């Protein structure tokens, strides 16, 4: 894209700057639209499982319901509790929303379709996603209310606990792919399963790690059955109890952007990302673009997230922590040893 703007007579610096801004907008704007639409999809899936109709009034088939909800919160008054720390109270949702967008900078939508194709892309995603806990903790503390504070502490412990197991799962993927680069991880899956399936998930050593990653992603994003940061009978409505209007909407948007990110990571790390499912020409006369395959996989995983939310009852908090520390952490550590030992024994690194 920089070369295109240079061809228009701009200097390299100006062309690079405009190309970078254009790339950011090409990711951020469709992502915001996608967040609005997956909220609609989420509600439709819940409704279908509960034998209800879901949103069906605003727009054709209820498609504009999310935009109507967004307009409603935009027109509401932003109420700040008198005893709250006003600066931190307003900054917290901005931090949550911003961090949720930053991770998308290294997500490859195709062989060349990535904003920042850096060598440590996966490490960047892990670092950025870890920053989300700050928005949660600050929002709970700045509200100066005990229930949001309890929820924030609970959410922080939950996110940190499952980030540990996610980190070891990512180590397993990096060991097998031999790179932190996101495109490199996708290309390492080419024909990996039985010689024709483009996915790490069909590897007997990596399949358990995908299961751990999927469940940990649910806990990391506080989705059911791990939505204990919003346990209504205990915490009213979680760390965002005191928030209203657009500050509440930013938490909502950030949460769904994180859910989309976890669905995307499932697709990229274990199911071939933008590669087709099979390493064969499914339609010889038509080449399906990579981003179409990636979006289809993201949509599938989001459906799985919604399906689980609609059908699985909420865990107790002690069950949540036991699963993270006593099951997933030792299991992921064992598989790091197994995978590294197997790769060394088979001469993978020779």
C-alpha positions as CSV (number, residue, x, y, z in Angstrom):
1,X,0.0,0.0,0.0
2,X,2.9,2.3,0.7
3,X,4.1,1.8,-2.9
4,X,0.7,2.8,-4.2
5,X,0.7,6.1,-2.3
6,X,4.3,6.7,-3.4
7,X,3.2,6.3,-7.0
8,X,0.8,9.3,-6.5
9,X,3.9,11.5,-5.9
10,X,4.1,11.4,-2.1
11,X,7.4,11.0,-0.2
12,X,8.1,7.6,1.4
13,X,7.4,9.0,4.9
14,X,4.0,10.5,3.9
15,X,3.1,7.4,1.9
16,X,4.0,5.1,4.8
17,X,2.0,7.2,7.3
18,X,-1.1,7.4,5.1
19,X,-0.9,3.6,4.3
20,X,-0.6,2.8,8.0
21,X,-3.7,4.9,8.9
22,X,-5.6,3.3,6.0
23,X,-4.6,-0.1,7.2
24,X,-5.8,0.6,10.7
25,X,-9.1,1.9,9.4
26,X,-9.5,-1.2,7.2
27,X,-9.2,-3.3,10.3
28,X,-10.9,-1.2,13.0
29,X,-14.1,-0.2,11.0
30,X,-15.0,-3.6,9.8
31,X,-14.2,-5.0,13.2
32,X,-16.7,-2.6,14.8
33,X,-19.3,-3.6,12.3
34,X,-18.5,-7.3,13.0
35,X,-18.9,-6.7,16.7
36,X,-22.4,-5.2,16.2
37,X,-23.4,-8.1,14.0
38,X,-22.1,-10.9,16.2
39,X,-24.0,-9.5,19.1
40,X,-27.1,-10.0,16.9
41,X,-25.9,-13.5,16.0
42,X,-25.2,-14.3,19.7
43,X,-28.7,-13.4,20.6
44,X,-30.2,-15.3,17.7
45,X,-28.3,-18.5,18.6
46,X,-29.4,-18.2,22.3
47,X,-33.0,-17.7,21.1
48,X,-32.9,-20.7,18.7
49,X,-31.6,-23.0,21.4
50,X,-34.3,-21.7,23.8
51,X,-37.0,-22.1,21.1
52,X,-37.5,-18.3,20.9
53,X,-37.3,-15.9,18.0
54,X,-34.7,-13.4,19.3
55,X,-34.3,-9.9,17.7
56,X,-36.9,-9.6,14.9
57,X,-38.4,-6.1,15.0
58,X,-35.7,-3.5,14.2
59,X,-34.8,-3.8,10.5
60,X,-35.3,-6.9,8.3
61,X,-35.0,-10.0,10.5
62,X,-34.0,-7.8,13.4
63,X,-30.6,-7.1,11.7
64,X,-30.5,-3.5,13.0
65,X,-31.2,-4.3,16.6
66,X,-27.5,-3.9,17.7
67,X,-27.4,-0.4,16.0
68,X,-30.6,0.6,17.8
69,X,-29.1,-0.5,21.1
70,X,-26.0,1.5,20.3
71,X,-28.0,4.6,19.6
72,X,-29.9,4.1,22.8
73,X,-26.8,4.0,25.0
74,X,-25.2,6.9,23.0
75,X,-28.2,9.1,23.9
76,X,-28.1,8.2,27.6
77,X,-26.5,10.3,30.3
78,X,-23.1,9.3,31.5
79,X,-23.5,9.0,35.3
80,X,-20.3,9.2,37.4
81,X,-20.8,8.2,41.1
82,X,-19.9,11.1,43.4
83,X,-17.4,9.1,45.4
84,X,-15.7,7.6,42.3
85,X,-12.2,8.5,41.1
86,X,-13.5,10.4,38.0
87,X,-10.3,10.2,36.0
88,X,-9.7,6.5,36.4
89,X,-13.4,5.8,36.2
90,X,-13.5,7.3,32.6
91,X,-10.1,5.9,31.5
92,X,-10.9,2.2,32.4
93,X,-13.4,1.5,29.6
94,X,-11.2,3.3,27.1
95,X,-8.3,1.1,28.1
96,X,-10.4,-2.1,27.8
97,X,-11.7,-1.1,24.4
98,X,-8.3,0.1,23.0
99,X,-6.4,-3.0,24.2
100,X,-9.1,-5.2,22.5
101,X,-8.3,-3.5,19.2
102,X,-4.5,-3.4,19.4
103,X,-4.1,-7.1,19.2
104,X,-5.6,-7.2,15.7
105,X,-2.5,-5.4,14.2
106,X,-0.7,-8.7,13.7
107,X,-3.6,-10.9,12.7
108,X,-3.0,-12.2,9.1
109,X,-6.2,-12.2,7.0
110,X,-4.2,-13.5,4.0
111,X,-0.6,-14.2,2.9
112,X,0.1,-10.5,2.6
113,X,-3.0,-9.0,4.3
114,X,-1.6,-8.1,7.7
115,X,-1.0,-4.6,9.2
116,X,2.2,-5.5,11.0
117,X,3.9,-8.8,9.9
118,X,6.4,-8.9,12.8
119,X,8.5,-11.9,13.7
120,X,7.2,-11.9,17.3
121,X,3.5,-11.6,16.4
122,X,2.3,-14.3,18.7
123,X,4.3,-12.8,21.6
124,X,2.7,-9.4,20.8
125,X,-0.8,-10.9,21.0
126,X,0.0,-12.5,24.3
127,X,1.4,-9.3,25.8
128,X,-1.4,-7.1,24.5
129,X,-4.2,-9.4,25.7
130,X,-2.6,-9.5,29.1
131,X,-3.1,-5.7,29.4
132,X,-6.9,-6.1,29.4
133,X,-6.8,-6.9,33.1
134,X,-5.8,-3.3,33.9
135,X,-9.1,-1.9,32.5
136,X,-11.1,-4.4,34.6
137,X,-9.2,-3.8,37.8
138,X,-9.2,0.0,37.4
139,X,-12.9,0.1,36.7
140,X,-13.7,-1.9,39.8
141,X,-11.5,0.1,42.1
142,X,-12.4,3.6,40.7
143,X,-16.1,2.9,41.1
144,X,-15.6,3.0,44.9
145,X,-18.3,0.3,45.4
146,X,-17.7,-3.0,47.0
147,X,-19.5,-5.2,44.5
148,X,-17.6,-3.9,41.4
149,X,-14.4,-4.2,43.3
150,X,-15.1,-7.8,44.3
151,X,-15.9,-8.6,40.7
152,X,-12.7,-6.8,39.4
153,X,-10.6,-8.9,41.8
154,X,-12.4,-12.0,40.8
155,X,-11.9,-11.2,37.1
156,X,-8.2,-10.4,37.5
157,X,-7.6,-13.7,39.2
158,X,-9.5,-15.5,36.6
159,X,-7.8,-13.8,33.6
160,X,-4.3,-14.2,35.1
161,X,-4.9,-17.9,36.0
162,X,-5.9,-18.9,32.5
163,X,-3.3,-16.7,30.7
164,X,-0.7,-19.0,32.3
165,X,-2.1,-22.1,30.7
166,X,-2.7,-20.2,27.4
167,X,1.0,-19.2,27.5
168,X,2.1,-22.8,27.7
169,X,-0.3,-23.8,24.9
170,X,1.3,-21.1,22.7
171,X,4.7,-22.5,23.5
172,X,3.6,-25.9,22.2
173,X,2.4,-24.3,18.9
174,X,5.6,-22.2,18.6
175,X,7.8,-25.3,19.2
176,X,6.0,-27.2,16.4
177,X,5.8,-24.2,13.9
178,X,9.4,-23.0,14.7
179,X,8.3,-19.3,14.6
180,X,6.4,-16.6,16.5
181,X,5.3,-15.1,13.2
182,X,1.6,-15.5,12.7
183,X,1.8,-16.1,9.0
184,X,4.6,-18.6,9.6
185,X,2.4,-20.5,12.0
186,X,-0.4,-20.6,9.4
187,X,2.0,-21.9,6.7
188,X,3.5,-24.5,9.0
189,X,0.0,-26.1,9.1
190,X,-0.1,-26.7,5.3
191,X,-0.9,-30.4,4.8
192,X,0.0,-31.1,8.5
193,X,-2.9,-33.4,9.2
194,X,-2.7,-36.7,7.3
195,X,-0.8,-34.9,4.5
196,X,-4.0,-33.2,3.2
197,X,-5.6,-31.3,6.2
198,X,-4.3,-27.8,6.9
199,X,-4.5,-27.8,10.7
200,X,-2.5,-28.5,13.8
201,X,-5.7,-29.8,15.6
202,X,-5.4,-33.2,13.8
203,X,-2.0,-33.7,15.5
204,X,-2.4,-36.1,18.4
205,X,0.0,-34.1,20.5
206,X,-1.5,-30.7,19.7
207,X,-5.2,-31.7,19.8
208,X,-5.3,-31.7,23.6
209,X,-3.7,-28.3,23.6
210,X,-6.4,-27.0,21.3
211,X,-9.0,-28.2,23.8
212,X,-7.2,-26.5,26.6
213,X,-6.9,-23.3,24.5
214,X,-10.6,-23.3,23.6
215,X,-11.7,-23.7,27.2
216,X,-9.1,-21.2,28.5
217,X,-10.3,-18.7,25.8
218,X,-13.8,-19.0,27.3
219,X,-12.4,-18.2,30.8
220,X,-10.1,-15.5,29.5
221,X,-13.0,-13.6,27.9
222,X,-15.4,-14.4,30.9
223,X,-17.8,-16.3,28.7
224,X,-20.2,-18.9,30.1
225,X,-19.7,-21.2,31.9
226,X,-16.9,-19.0,33.3
227,X,-18.9,-15.7,33.5
228,X,-18.3,-15.4,37.2
229,X,-17.4,-11.7,36.9
230,X,-21.1,-11.1,36.3
231,X,-22.7,-13.6,38.7
232,X,-25.9,-11.7,39.3
233,X,-26.8,-13.4,42.6
234,X,-23.4,-12.5,44.0
235,X,-22.1,-9.4,42.3
236,X,-25.1,-7.5,40.9
237,X,-23.7,-7.1,37.4
238,X,-19.9,-7.3,37.7
239,X,-17.2,-4.6,37.5
240,X,-19.2,-2.4,35.2
241,X,-22.1,-2.1,37.6
242,X,-21.7,1.7,38.1
243,X,-21.2,2.4,34.4
244,X,-23.8,3.8,32.0
245,X,-24.1,5.2,28.5
246,X,-21.1,4.9,26.1
247,X,-18.7,4.0,28.9
248,X,-20.7,0.8,29.5
249,X,-20.9,0.3,25.7
250,X,-17.1,0.4,25.5
251,X,-16.8,-2.5,27.9
252,X,-19.4,-4.3,25.9
253,X,-17.6,-3.7,22.6
254,X,-14.2,-4.6,24.1
255,X,-15.6,-7.8,25.5
256,X,-17.0,-8.9,22.1
257,X,-13.8,-7.8,20.3
258,X,-11.9,-10.0,22.6
259,X,-14.2,-12.9,21.9
260,X,-13.7,-12.4,18.2
261,X,-9.9,-12.3,18.8
262,X,-10.0,-15.6,20.7
263,X,-12.1,-17.2,17.9
264,X,-9.5,-15.9,15.4
265,X,-6.6,-17.3,17.4
266,X,-8.4,-20.7,17.5
267,X,-8.6,-20.6,13.7
268,X,-5.0,-19.3,13.1
269,X,-3.1,-21.4,15.6
270,X,-4.9,-24.8,15.2
271,X,-7.1,-24.8,12.1
272,X,-5.0,-23.3,9.4
273,X,-6.0,-19.6,9.5
274,X,-6.5,-18.3,6.0
275,X,-5.6,-21.7,4.4
276,X,-8.4,-23.8,3.0
277,X,-9.4,-26.8,5.2
278,X,-7.9,-29.3,2.7
279,X,-4.6,-29.1,0.8
280,X,-6.4,-29.8,-2.5
281,X,-8.3,-27.7,-5.0
282,X,-11.9,-28.0,-3.8
283,X,-13.1,-25.9,-6.8
284,X,-10.4,-26.1,-9.5
285,X,-11.8,-23.3,-11.6
286,X,-12.3,-20.8,-8.7
287,X,-9.7,-19.8,-6.1
288,X,-11.5,-18.9,-2.8
289,X,-9.7,-15.9,-1.2
290,X,-7.9,-16.7,2.1
291,X,-9.9,-14.2,4.2
292,X,-13.1,-16.0,3.3
293,X,-11.8,-19.2,4.8
294,X,-10.6,-17.3,7.9
295,X,-14.0,-15.6,8.4
296,X,-15.8,-18.9,8.0
297,X,-13.6,-20.5,10.7
298,X,-14.1,-17.5,13.0
299,X,-17.8,-17.7,12.5
300,X,-17.8,-21.4,13.4
301,X,-15.9,-20.8,16.6
302,X,-18.1,-18.0,17.6
303,X,-21.1,-20.3,17.1
304,X,-19.4,-22.7,19.4
305,X,-18.9,-20.0,22.0
306,X,-22.6,-19.0,21.7
307,X,-23.7,-22.6,21.9
308,X,-21.7,-23.2,25.1
309,X,-23.1,-20.0,26.6
310,X,-26.7,-21.1,25.9
311,X,-26.3,-24.7,27.2
312,X,-23.7,-25.0,29.9
313,X,-24.4,-24.0,33.5
314,X,-22.1,-21.6,35.3
315,X,-19.2,-23.0,37.3
316,X,-18.5,-22.2,40.9
317,X,-15.5,-20.0,41.5
318,X,-13.5,-22.7,43.3
319,X,-14.2,-25.1,40.3
320,X,-12.9,-22.4,38.0
321,X,-9.7,-21.9,39.8
322,X,-9.1,-25.6,40.4
323,X,-9.5,-26.3,36.6
324,X,-7.0,-23.6,35.8
325,X,-4.3,-24.3,38.3
326,X,-4.7,-28.0,39.1
327,X,-5.7,-29.4,35.7
328,X,-4.7,-27.1,32.8
329,X,-1.4,-25.8,34.1
330,X,0.2,-29.2,34.8
331,X,-1.4,-30.6,31.7
332,X,0.1,-27.9,29.4
333,X,3.5,-28.2,31.2
334,X,3.5,-31.9,30.5
335,X,2.7,-31.4,26.8
336,X,5.5,-28.8,26.5
337,X,7.9,-31.5,27.7
338,X,6.3,-34.2,25.5
339,X,6.2,-32.0,22.3
340,X,9.8,-30.7,22.7
341,X,11.1,-34.2,23.5
342,X,9.3,-35.6,20.4
343,X,10.6,-32.9,18.2
344,X,14.1,-33.4,19.4
345,X,13.9,-37.2,19.1
346,X,12.6,-37.0,15.5
347,X,15.2,-34.5,14.4
348,X,12.7,-31.7,13.8
349,X,15.3,-29.1,14.8
350,X,18.3,-30.7,12.9
